[in-house]
Every structure is written in structure tokens, then in C-alpha cells.
Amino acid sequence: MVTAIILFPQDKSGLPQVNVYRSDAIDGTYELIDTVSVGQCEYEDPEGDYRNFYRVTFADGQDESAPVPVRTLFQRIIDIIRVELGVAETALSDSNVDFLIESVKVDIIPDICKYEYGVQLTKESDGVYRIPNRYFFDRNFGGTFSVLDFDLFKQSIPLTVNSPKIPVHPISVDVDERFVVIDEPMASTDVLKMTFYSIGRHVADNTLCKLLAYKIGCTHFDKVYSTCILSAGRRVKIGDVTVENGVKAANVALDMSNKCTAKYRDLVNKIKNGFYRVK
């Protein structure tokens, strides 16, 4: 199972922290699981999964805002699969969607991104560094570029091919103002470097969810089609879903695979070449 990822909602209170609450039911009891900086932008719950529900509040240790429900990445993907693609749970179960999310992320990233390793950052002031002028990619697909989406490390001058790469923890990042804040002092002989994925243009979080949903559909129904064709059994179990073997079942799976593949390729092409208004 993949971990649950949530995007923090916009807040104008100016409070510096976010309290994250989790429940096993949408109308159940929500327990505080973590408090993080509002600058983190999104949260990945290592103990959560697709069956959990979340609320967040903004706080400063004394005051706390009213709780706001937030939807996980999984819940947003499921909506696209069930509503836009019209795929019922009997054809593609929630647990199979959850199982496929991480693998399709790996497939999507090279289709639209460039991997940039060890880009040196310019120091602005103590603990604050200027980040490159790029469109940064949200590698966790959580909805915004955050401290979860890149790696920092420092090296000491003079640099050699064998210079140690010491990980550095980022506190917050602001892609609009182009800076990252770190939580440790740097010596005058240290340089800070950043590793990340870049992309040719800004991609909205709902577009990332569609990419995941379409790719999950491609992967799942292509496997169902192949299994129906190759298996001699009357019924075939794919994860939690049992499908009928035979020509009819194979054709249905092939149609859905082609539909999802066409949508995925069209969206990838738009991301690479730009979105155009259709009259």
C-alpha cells in the first residue's frame, strides 16, 4: 500500500503550523497525528493509506483554526476513474488502484520530466538559498511543489569527484519567490546543491491526478486483456477483481485500455506542447 498524501488548503490566518488529523471513517473520530510547518505545503502520512480520511487545522501553539476536511491523492484519483472514465469498482477495485499508484508514477515521470542532479544554489542569507529558475515537478503528485519533492546535499570546497555528499533538511520552499530555507548552519567552505525533476511548463494538481488515473487504467486493463487472451481458465483473478475469460471480456478490457491510453497520450502531448483553446 502507498502512503496517504494530502495538500494543505489555502489559509489567510498567518498561523505558522499545520495540525494533521486522521480518521478511519469520514464521520469518525479524528486523532492528531502530526504538527508540521505551513511552509511544507503538503503532507505524506507514513502510517496512512487509501482507507483513511484527513482534516487539518492551522495553529501557533495557542490558537487553532476550525478543522478543514482535505481529500487525499487517492480519493481524487478514484473520482476520475469512477466518474470520468466510468469504471466501476467491480472492474477496477480501490485496492488495485492503490497498488498501482507508485508504479505508474515511475512510468509517468520520464514521459514529461527532466532529471536535474546536483544544481548548485546561491546563498541569499544565513539559511536561505536561491533556487534555479525552473518549472519544478511535484514528484509525489501531491498537488504542489514542496519539501517532499526534491533533495538537498552539501559539499565542501575544493570539490572533487569523491567529495562527500551530506544530506541537508529543507524547512520550506517557495517556488514563486525562488528560495529554500534550511535548518542547519553552513560553513563558508560549503556549497549547497539541489536534485529535482523539472518540467517544461506549470502543471496543475488536477492534471497530475488525471495523468495518474489514465495511466492506472492503461496498466490495469492492458493486463486484464492479456490475461483473458492467454489464460485457458474460465475465470481469471486480477488482484481483487475476477473477470470472465473469453472474447467478450477481452474486447471490453481492450476498449478500456485504448480509451485510457488515448487520454493519457493526449494529456502528455498537451503538457509537452502546450494547452490550446478549442472553439
Rosetta silent file (secondary structure, phi, psi, omega in degrees, C-alpha in Angstrom):
SEQUENCE: MVTAIILFPQDKSGLPQVNVYRSDAIDGTYELIDTVSVGQCEYEDPEGDYRNFYRVTFADGQDESAPVPVRTLFQRIIDIIRVELGVAETALSDSNVDFLIESVKVDIIPDICKYEYGVQLTKESDGVYRIPNRYFFDRNFGGTFSVLDFDLFKQSIPLTVNSPKIPVHPISVDVDERFVVIDEPMASTDVLKMTFYSIGRHVADNTLCKLLAYKIGCTHFDKVYSTCILSAGRRVKIGDVTVENGVKAANVALDMSNKCTAKYRDLVNKIKNGFYRVK
SCORE:     score description
SCORE:     0.000 S_00000001
   1 L     0.000  144.431  177.234    0.000    0.000    0.000 S_00000001
   2 L   -88.179  157.309  177.403    1.135    3.545   -0.706 S_00000001
   3 L   -74.889  155.231  179.352    1.166    6.225    1.945 S_00000001
   4 E   -80.356  136.992  179.517   -1.582    8.850    2.018 S_00000001
   5 E  -123.301  129.510  178.530   -0.661   12.280    0.605 S_00000001
   6 E  -125.900  150.389  176.692   -2.658   15.449    1.281 S_00000001
   7 E  -102.923  130.748  179.426   -2.332   19.017    0.030 S_00000001
   8 L   -68.336  136.325  176.041   -2.746   21.804    2.588 S_00000001
   9 L   -72.331  162.797  176.871   -5.656   24.152    1.796 S_00000001
  10 L   -68.562  142.443 -178.854   -5.075   27.868    1.399 S_00000001
  11 L  -143.546  135.972 -178.582   -5.172   29.797    4.676 S_00000001
  12 L  -109.776   12.666 -178.188   -5.031   33.519    5.386 S_00000001
  13 L   -73.542  -25.059 -177.023   -4.715   33.312    9.170 S_00000001
  14 L    80.240    4.787  178.934   -0.937   33.653    9.089 S_00000001
  15 L   -72.117  140.794 -167.775   -0.550   30.853   11.641 S_00000001
  16 L   -86.351  -10.906 -173.821    2.778   29.051   11.147 S_00000001
  17 E  -122.714  158.563  175.502    1.857   25.412   11.806 S_00000001
  18 E  -123.407  124.603  172.224   -0.489   22.783   10.448 S_00000001
  19 E   -93.322  127.811 -178.284   -2.061   20.118   12.668 S_00000001
  20 E  -106.736  126.459 -179.367   -2.902   16.955   10.730 S_00000001
  21 E  -117.007  143.537 -177.493   -5.771   14.757   11.945 S_00000001
  22 E  -129.760  146.824  176.800   -6.639   11.253   10.690 S_00000001
  23 E  -141.362  156.082  176.245   -9.707    9.022   10.937 S_00000001
  24 L   -86.072   -8.874  178.912  -10.716    5.578    9.667 S_00000001
  25 L  -140.567  149.646 -175.544  -14.156    6.903    8.660 S_00000001
  26 L   -62.899  -31.188  178.548  -15.269   10.180    7.115 S_00000001
  27 L  -110.290   22.650 -178.237  -17.604   10.852   10.053 S_00000001
  28 L   -88.876 -165.102  178.756  -15.440    9.108   12.648 S_00000001
  29 L   -86.861  125.618 -178.631  -13.146   10.367   15.405 S_00000001
  30 L   -97.122  126.751 -179.501  -10.155   12.324   14.100 S_00000001
  31 E  -108.737  140.687  177.216   -6.879   11.977   16.033 S_00000001
  32 E   -68.411  124.516 -178.967   -3.932   14.373   15.835 S_00000001
  33 E  -112.814  -20.151 -178.661   -1.064   12.554   14.112 S_00000001
  34 E  -168.686  156.277  172.104    1.455   15.334   13.396 S_00000001
  35 E  -129.491  123.988 -175.524    2.225   19.052   13.506 S_00000001
  36 E  -132.764  168.888  177.388    4.357   20.490   10.707 S_00000001
  37 E   -68.943  141.960  177.640    5.348   23.866    9.272 S_00000001
  38 H   -63.290  -24.612  178.834    2.793   25.502    6.991 S_00000001
  39 H   -69.782   -9.704  178.602    5.678   26.010    4.551 S_00000001
  40 H   -71.774  -26.042  172.263    5.787   22.255    3.931 S_00000001
  41 L    74.377  -37.904  178.470    2.660   22.704    1.716 S_00000001
  42 E  -144.468  166.336 -174.512    1.721   19.025    1.648 S_00000001
  43 E  -136.922  135.653  176.150    1.917   16.041    3.963 S_00000001
  44 E  -113.350  116.759 -176.772    2.735   12.367    3.443 S_00000001
  45 E   -91.222  107.653 -177.093    1.387   10.109    6.191 S_00000001
  46 L   -66.950  -19.283 -179.471    3.676    7.064    6.532 S_00000001
  47 L  -100.379   -6.541 -176.552    1.040    5.228    8.600 S_00000001
  48 L   -95.479  164.501  176.027   -1.960    6.139    6.425 S_00000001
  49 L  -149.322 -166.044 -171.492   -3.409    4.518    3.324 S_00000001
  50 L   -67.535  -12.333 -178.215   -6.326    4.760    0.898 S_00000001
  51 L   -91.038   -2.323 -175.693   -8.887    3.893    3.587 S_00000001
  52 L   -95.959  160.448  177.285   -8.150    6.953    5.770 S_00000001
  53 E  -127.535  151.477 -171.210   -9.694   10.428    5.923 S_00000001
  54 E  -134.059  150.305  168.735   -7.997   13.679    6.975 S_00000001
  55 E  -136.311  153.035  177.163   -8.653   17.119    8.401 S_00000001
  56 E  -130.996  153.392  170.893   -6.185   19.918    9.090 S_00000001
  57 E  -130.912  157.162  175.276   -6.133   22.995   11.293 S_00000001
  58 E  -103.431  139.177 -171.686   -3.775   25.968   11.341 S_00000001
  59 E  -151.898  169.542  174.970   -2.182   26.781   14.697 S_00000001
  60 L  -136.884   17.641 -177.545    0.637   28.528   16.582 S_00000001
  61 L    96.903  -21.859  177.329    0.703   26.513   19.812 S_00000001
  62 L  -121.296  -54.603  178.661   -2.026   28.609   21.410 S_00000001
  63 L   -94.202  149.610  179.000   -4.651   29.431   18.796 S_00000001
  64 E  -143.689  132.612 -179.448   -6.101   26.852   16.392 S_00000001
  65 L   -76.091  172.528  175.909   -8.412   27.364   13.417 S_00000001
  66 L   -67.983  147.424 -179.772  -11.513   25.322   12.670 S_00000001
  67 L   -66.983  141.007  179.497  -10.805   21.911   11.089 S_00000001
  68 E  -119.621  122.133  176.040  -10.873   21.736    7.286 S_00000001
  69 E   -65.673  139.066  176.640  -11.501   18.385    5.514 S_00000001
  70 E  -129.519  141.936 -178.611   -8.857   17.559    2.910 S_00000001
  71 L   -95.018  140.001 -179.836   -9.005   14.883    0.242 S_00000001
  72 E   -78.337  164.783  175.554   -6.103   12.542   -0.316 S_00000001
  73 H   -56.218  -42.905 -179.460   -4.404   11.963   -3.649 S_00000001
  74 H   -59.736  -45.979 -178.675   -6.027    8.525   -3.788 S_00000001
  75 H   -61.697  -36.550  179.715   -9.543    9.916   -3.281 S_00000001
  76 H   -70.772  -37.839  177.461   -9.074   12.416   -6.085 S_00000001
  77 H   -66.172  -42.871 -179.897   -7.802    9.716   -8.460 S_00000001
  78 H   -58.775  -40.072  179.038  -10.735    7.446   -7.601 S_00000001
  79 H   -58.896  -42.463 -179.817  -13.196   10.210   -8.530 S_00000001
  80 H   -66.467  -42.838 -179.071  -11.670   10.476  -12.007 S_00000001
  81 H   -65.279  -43.940 -176.045  -11.674    6.700  -12.509 S_00000001
  82 H   -77.001  -39.949 -173.182  -15.256    6.228  -11.321 S_00000001
  83 H   -92.870  -58.778 -176.067  -16.877    9.362  -12.808 S_00000001
  84 H   -68.795  -48.380 -178.024  -14.900   10.493  -15.882 S_00000001
  85 L   -82.397  -18.080  178.543  -13.735    7.071  -17.052 S_00000001
  86 L    68.721   31.960 -178.752  -16.892    5.330  -15.836 S_00000001
  87 L   -97.045  119.280 -179.727  -15.000    2.373  -14.358 S_00000001
  88 L   -78.252  162.236 -179.541  -16.880    0.570  -11.590 S_00000001
  89 L   -66.326  -25.191  177.670  -15.167   -0.983   -8.575 S_00000001
  90 L   -67.742  -22.273  178.511  -16.118   -4.430   -9.866 S_00000001
  91 L   -95.759  -29.772  179.285  -13.841   -3.792  -12.868 S_00000001
  92 L  -150.498  103.163 -172.621  -11.030   -1.984  -11.009 S_00000001
  93 L   -74.655  159.610  176.941  -11.069   -2.151   -7.212 S_00000001
  94 H   -57.383  -41.788 -177.670   -9.910    0.565   -4.823 S_00000001
  95 H   -66.696  -34.052  176.434   -7.136   -1.703   -3.548 S_00000001
  96 H   -68.541  -38.856  175.338   -5.852   -2.319   -7.098 S_00000001
  97 H   -59.288  -47.558  179.142   -5.779    1.442   -7.728 S_00000001
  98 H   -59.452  -41.439 -179.367   -3.786    1.882   -4.531 S_00000001
  99 H   -63.698  -33.732 -173.853   -1.423   -0.914   -5.566 S_00000001
 100 H   -87.976  -16.267 -171.913   -0.732    0.670   -8.970 S_00000001
 101 H   -55.495  -51.742 -175.319   -0.197    4.309   -7.930 S_00000001
 102 H   -65.029  -38.693 -178.587    3.525    4.108   -7.138 S_00000001
 103 H   -68.661  -37.191 -179.670    4.417    2.057  -10.211 S_00000001
 104 H   -75.499  -26.476  172.097    2.622    4.393  -12.618 S_00000001
 105 H   -57.031  -45.222  179.623    4.325    7.409  -11.027 S_00000001
 106 H   -61.801  -35.072  179.661    7.613    5.851  -12.093 S_00000001
 107 H   -74.002  -35.569 -174.765    6.244    5.394  -15.619 S_00000001
 108 H   -74.363  -42.431 -172.409    4.870    8.945  -15.933 S_00000001
 109 H   -53.540  -48.970  179.681    7.896   10.933  -14.732 S_00000001
 110 H   -68.264  -17.015  178.819   10.240   10.110  -17.667 S_00000001
 111 H   -71.805  -27.627 -171.987    7.417   10.885  -20.127 S_00000001
 112 H  -131.468   -5.495 -171.431    7.235   14.550  -19.122 S_00000001
 113 E  -118.945  163.304  171.271   10.205   15.425  -16.880 S_00000001
 114 E  -118.588  132.424  179.496   13.918   16.111  -16.917 S_00000001
 115 E   -88.127  123.137 -178.799   16.076   14.845  -14.046 S_00000001
 116 E  -119.248  116.921 -172.650   18.449   17.533  -12.749 S_00000001
 117 E  -108.562  130.318  170.080   21.136   16.379  -10.332 S_00000001
 118 E    62.392   44.064  176.580   23.265   18.487   -8.007 S_00000001
 119 E   -77.286  123.813 -176.337   22.413   22.006   -9.226 S_00000001
 120 E   -74.070  136.344 -178.360   24.403   24.440   -7.057 S_00000001
 121 L  -101.892  151.255 -179.990   22.360   27.054   -5.182 S_00000001
 122 E   -95.789  133.386 -179.766   23.291   30.664   -4.450 S_00000001
 123 E   -76.529  129.328  176.600   23.276   31.842   -0.840 S_00000001
 124 E   -95.317  -45.698  178.254   20.916   34.764   -0.136 S_00000001
 125 E  -162.236 -179.743 -178.585   21.406   34.967    3.655 S_00000001
 126 L   -58.613  118.877  177.952   22.007   32.595    6.563 S_00000001
 127 L    81.529   -1.966 -177.823   19.815   29.543    5.959 S_00000001
 128 E  -122.497  127.866 -176.928   18.199   30.971    2.804 S_00000001
 129 E  -130.534  144.061  178.305   19.271   29.937   -0.702 S_00000001
 130 E   -78.605  129.457  178.623   18.150   30.937   -4.180 S_00000001
 131 L   -97.077  160.153 -175.133   16.729   28.020   -6.212 S_00000001
 132 L   -62.669  158.524  177.647   17.052   27.710  -10.015 S_00000001
 133 L   -85.450   85.726 -176.810   14.672   29.402  -12.416 S_00000001
 134 L  -137.516  165.637  161.984   12.750   26.298  -13.475 S_00000001
 135 E   -90.422  113.537 -176.350    9.294   24.804  -13.567 S_00000001
 136 E   -88.218  144.183 -178.570    9.633   22.265  -10.782 S_00000001
 137 L   -99.999  136.998  178.501    7.787   18.953  -10.914 S_00000001
 138 L   -81.409   91.307 -171.350    5.798   17.586   -7.989 S_00000001
 139 L   -70.139  -19.526  174.846    7.339   14.126   -7.893 S_00000001
 140 L   -88.198   -6.154  179.280    4.961   12.920   -5.150 S_00000001
 141 L    59.940   27.215 -176.503    1.965   14.117   -7.206 S_00000001
 142 L   -78.898  -20.673  177.300    0.579   15.640   -4.013 S_00000001
 143 L   129.547  -14.925  177.411   -0.636   18.859   -5.602 S_00000001
 144 L  -157.128  157.759  176.744    2.184   21.366   -5.128 S_00000001
 145 L   -77.926  120.827 -174.077    5.968   21.500   -5.191 S_00000001
 146 L  -135.778 -174.716  179.985    7.065   21.062   -1.581 S_00000001
 147 L   -66.757  -10.699  177.322    9.984   19.910    0.568 S_00000001
 148 L   -82.136   -8.367 -167.673    8.917   16.319   -0.262 S_00000001
 149 L  -107.284    5.803  178.479    9.744   16.789   -3.940 S_00000001
 150 L  -152.110  167.544  178.751   13.489   17.452   -4.018 S_00000001
 151 E  -123.005  142.995  175.048   16.745   16.557   -2.255 S_00000001
 152 E  -118.284  145.329  171.052   19.451   18.830   -0.884 S_00000001
 153 E  -149.362  155.739  179.196   23.038   17.981   -0.053 S_00000001
 154 E  -117.006  152.383  175.991   26.150   19.945    0.812 S_00000001
 155 E  -137.148  155.010 -179.900   29.777   19.513   -0.187 S_00000001
 156 E   -99.427  141.585  174.860   32.966   21.223    0.935 S_00000001
 157 L   -80.300  141.133    2.932   35.283   23.199   -1.342 S_00000001
 158 L   -77.812  141.240 -177.822   37.520   22.211   -3.104 S_00000001
 159 L   -84.130  137.792  174.160   35.132   19.887   -4.894 S_00000001
 160 L  -132.752  173.367  179.492   36.322   16.593   -6.332 S_00000001
 161 L   -65.700  -20.199 -178.825   34.556   13.595   -7.822 S_00000001
 162 L  -103.249   10.037 -179.735   34.912   11.923   -4.420 S_00000001
 163 L   -60.552  130.453  179.128   33.657   14.838   -2.297 S_00000001
 164 L   -59.985  143.006  177.437   31.186   13.548    0.343 S_00000001
 165 L  -109.116  105.383 -175.099   27.546   14.434   -0.274 S_00000001
 166 E   -98.865  119.348 -178.994   25.947   15.246    3.095 S_00000001
 167 E   -60.045  143.384  178.807   22.111   15.380    3.106 S_00000001
 168 E  -125.862  136.568 -177.121   20.553   18.692    4.222 S_00000001
 169 L   -91.955  122.254  175.935   16.978   19.034    5.505 S_00000001
 170 E   -83.459  139.280  176.365   14.833   21.793    3.941 S_00000001
 171 E   -86.055  -46.088 -179.657   12.335   23.585    6.185 S_00000001
 172 E  -155.920  162.681  177.885   10.322   25.253    3.436 S_00000001
 173 E  -140.954  144.418  177.630   10.458   26.197   -0.241 S_00000001
 174 E  -130.385  107.003 -176.081    8.808   28.992   -2.223 S_00000001
 175 L   -76.618  -22.117  178.570    8.831   28.490   -5.989 S_00000001
 176 L   -74.404  -44.964  178.926    7.273   31.907   -6.658 S_00000001
 177 L   -88.783   -7.408  174.203    9.921   33.860   -4.732 S_00000001
 178 L    64.312   55.990  173.194   12.595   31.294   -5.671 S_00000001
 179 E  -149.177  157.446  174.573   14.136   30.380   -2.322 S_00000001
 180 E  -127.694  144.365  179.400   14.549   27.433    0.025 S_00000001
 181 E  -112.500  132.438  178.785   15.120   27.590    3.788 S_00000001
 182 E  -113.834  164.356 -171.627   17.301   25.023    5.561 S_00000001
 183 L  -107.601   18.264 -178.715   17.558   24.174    9.253 S_00000001
 184 L  -143.008  150.726  179.245   21.318   23.957    9.783 S_00000001
 185 L   -71.969  150.470  178.262   24.314   26.308    9.532 S_00000001
 186 L  -117.578  134.689  176.855   26.617   26.043    6.546 S_00000001
 187 L   -70.090  158.708 -178.843   30.357   26.666    6.723 S_00000001
 188 L   -64.314  -20.135  179.434   31.851   29.294    4.419 S_00000001
 189 L   -94.510    1.864  179.830   33.555   26.491    2.506 S_00000001
 190 E   -91.625  145.701  170.653   30.306   24.547    1.968 S_00000001
 191 E  -119.830  146.423 -178.947   28.180   24.649   -1.149 S_00000001
 192 E  -106.705  133.312 -178.109   24.535   23.598   -1.255 S_00000001
 193 E  -126.938  152.219 -173.568   23.209   21.527   -4.162 S_00000001
 194 E  -126.777  136.454  176.090   19.705   20.527   -5.209 S_00000001
 195 E  -119.351  130.257 -172.083   18.412   17.456   -7.060 S_00000001
 196 E  -160.860  173.381  170.957   14.920   17.602   -8.604 S_00000001
 197 E  -105.128  133.560  175.124   12.706   16.951  -11.605 S_00000001
 198 E  -111.634  161.136 -178.151   11.928   19.878  -13.911 S_00000001
 199 E  -141.364  158.819 -171.896    9.150   20.198  -16.474 S_00000001
 200 L   -72.015  -17.922 -178.473    8.548   22.485  -19.452 S_00000001
 201 L  -157.966  168.023  176.977    5.538   24.337  -18.013 S_00000001
 202 L   -67.852  135.557  177.855    3.367   24.619  -14.928 S_00000001
 203 L  -121.773  120.905 -178.536    1.101   21.609  -14.440 S_00000001
 204 L   -68.402  156.231 -176.073   -1.949   21.977  -12.193 S_00000001
 205 H   -64.659  -32.407  178.077   -2.606   19.403   -9.493 S_00000001
 206 H   -68.467  -28.355  175.920   -5.842   18.196  -11.134 S_00000001
 207 H   -68.917  -38.945  176.921   -3.825   17.470  -14.300 S_00000001
 208 H   -62.535  -41.392  178.766   -1.420   15.300  -12.282 S_00000001
 209 H   -62.662  -40.276  178.457   -4.382   13.370  -10.866 S_00000001
 210 H   -65.680  -41.250  176.913   -5.731   12.787  -14.385 S_00000001
 211 H   -57.024  -45.700  179.649   -2.343   11.551  -15.574 S_00000001
 212 H   -63.884  -46.043 -178.055   -2.271    9.032  -12.731 S_00000001
 213 H   -61.732  -46.355 -179.245   -5.868    7.913  -13.284 S_00000001
 214 H   -63.605  -42.873 -178.263   -5.405    7.430  -17.040 S_00000001
 215 H   -68.024  -36.281  175.565   -2.114    5.565  -16.616 S_00000001
 216 H   -62.106  -43.122  177.441   -3.622    3.307  -13.953 S_00000001
 217 H   -61.627  -44.607  177.390   -6.441    2.497  -16.375 S_00000001
 218 H   -55.693  -51.817 -173.818   -3.952    1.750  -19.183 S_00000001
 219 H   -64.284  -47.196 -176.348   -1.886   -0.560  -16.983 S_00000001
 220 H   -65.348  -51.850 -173.817   -4.779   -2.413  -15.380 S_00000001
 221 H   -73.864  -25.394  172.656   -6.906   -3.071  -18.463 S_00000001
 222 H   -65.961  -39.195  177.882   -3.913   -3.990  -20.596 S_00000001
 223 H   -68.391  -41.632  177.677   -3.101   -6.682  -18.027 S_00000001
 224 H   -60.169  -44.791  179.760   -6.729   -7.851  -17.950 S_00000001
 225 H   -60.390  -47.805 -179.056   -6.772   -8.080  -21.751 S_00000001
 226 H   -61.605  -40.012 -179.118   -3.528  -10.053  -21.873 S_00000001
 227 H   -67.752  -40.689  178.495   -4.730  -12.418  -19.154 S_00000001
 228 H   -62.259  -38.946 -178.293   -8.072  -13.044  -20.889 S_00000001
 229 H   -71.935  -41.593 -171.393   -6.335  -13.886  -24.142 S_00000001
 230 H   -87.822  -27.644 -174.360   -3.637  -16.123  -22.716 S_00000001
 231 L   -80.053  140.642  176.969   -5.441  -17.915  -19.911 S_00000001
 232 L   -91.808   -7.392 -178.234   -7.304  -21.148  -20.580 S_00000001
 233 L   -73.019  157.295 -179.677   -9.307  -20.778  -17.354 S_00000001
 234 L   -75.757  -37.859  177.719  -12.939  -19.763  -17.364 S_00000001
 235 E  -122.937  143.717 -177.671  -12.458  -17.088  -14.705 S_00000001
 236 E  -127.137  131.141 -179.793   -9.322  -15.044  -14.087 S_00000001
 237 E   -98.365  121.846  176.566   -8.498  -13.169  -10.880 S_00000001
 238 E  -114.731  100.156 -175.606   -6.683   -9.811  -11.297 S_00000001
 239 L    64.150 -119.425  178.440   -5.880   -8.512   -7.821 S_00000001
 240 L   -95.693    3.533 -174.647   -9.259   -8.265   -6.072 S_00000001
 241 E  -111.544  130.554  175.208  -11.237   -8.439   -9.319 S_00000001
 242 E  -103.162  124.839 -177.575  -12.402  -11.657  -11.005 S_00000001
 243 E  -116.693  149.829  176.300  -13.010  -11.323  -14.756 S_00000001
 244 E   -74.286  134.703  174.262  -14.618  -13.683  -17.227 S_00000001
 245 L   -79.396  153.414  177.350  -12.253  -15.236  -19.713 S_00000001
 246 L   129.989  176.365 -173.927  -13.196  -15.114  -23.359 S_00000001
 247 H   -65.148  -43.564 -177.186  -13.584  -12.854  -26.370 S_00000001
 248 H   -62.069  -48.897  179.758  -16.214  -10.555  -24.868 S_00000001
 249 H   -62.378  -38.718  179.372  -14.242   -9.883  -21.699 S_00000001
 250 H   -64.798  -41.348 -179.516  -11.072   -9.378  -23.731 S_00000001
 251 H   -66.183  -40.436  177.912  -12.771   -6.870  -26.026 S_00000001
 252 H   -62.118  -44.582  179.715  -14.168   -4.874  -23.106 S_00000001
 253 H   -64.915  -40.494  179.858  -10.723   -4.737  -21.499 S_00000001
 254 H   -65.383  -40.841  178.560   -9.076   -3.761  -24.788 S_00000001
 255 H   -61.546  -43.957  179.947  -11.591   -0.952  -25.358 S_00000001
 256 H   -68.049  -38.781  177.518  -10.956    0.464  -21.886 S_00000001
 257 H   -61.924  -44.545  179.309   -7.185    0.139  -22.294 S_00000001
 258 H   -64.966  -39.742  179.310   -7.323    2.006  -25.620 S_00000001
 259 H   -62.383  -48.237 -179.257   -9.573    4.700  -24.150 S_00000001
 260 H   -66.537  -39.119  179.904   -7.259    5.311  -21.184 S_00000001
 261 H   -64.693  -41.618  179.254   -4.159    5.183  -23.373 S_00000001
 262 H   -63.949  -43.232  178.357   -5.585    7.770  -25.787 S_00000001
 263 H   -64.099  -41.676 -179.424   -6.483   10.107  -22.938 S_00000001
 264 H   -64.382  -48.385 -178.010   -3.055    9.674  -21.349 S_00000001
 265 H   -64.219  -38.181  178.216   -1.123   10.310  -24.575 S_00000001
 266 H   -64.054  -41.543 -179.111   -3.250   13.350  -25.403 S_00000001
 267 H   -69.534  -40.495  176.155   -2.625   14.846  -21.956 S_00000001
 268 H   -60.784  -42.925  178.795    1.122   14.148  -22.115 S_00000001
 269 H   -62.447  -39.483  178.340    1.247   15.823  -25.540 S_00000001
 270 H   -66.406  -38.504  178.498   -0.572   18.874  -24.170 S_00000001
 271 H   -64.755  -39.615 -178.786    1.858   19.111  -21.250 S_00000001
 272 H   -74.068  -38.801 -171.101    4.830   18.951  -23.608 S_00000001
 273 H  -108.791  -10.202  178.999    3.497   21.259  -26.323 S_00000001
 274 L   110.019  154.497  178.159    1.026   23.497  -24.513 S_00000001
 275 L   -96.682  134.728 -176.566   -2.700   23.685  -23.964 S_00000001
 276 L  -119.505  141.690  177.558   -4.776   25.310  -26.713 S_00000001
 277 L   -70.109  134.050  178.706   -8.278   26.756  -26.524 S_00000001
 278 L  -104.754  124.857 -179.508  -10.784   24.706  -28.504 S_00000001
 279 L   -75.934    0.000    0.000  -13.599   26.643  -30.195 S_00000001
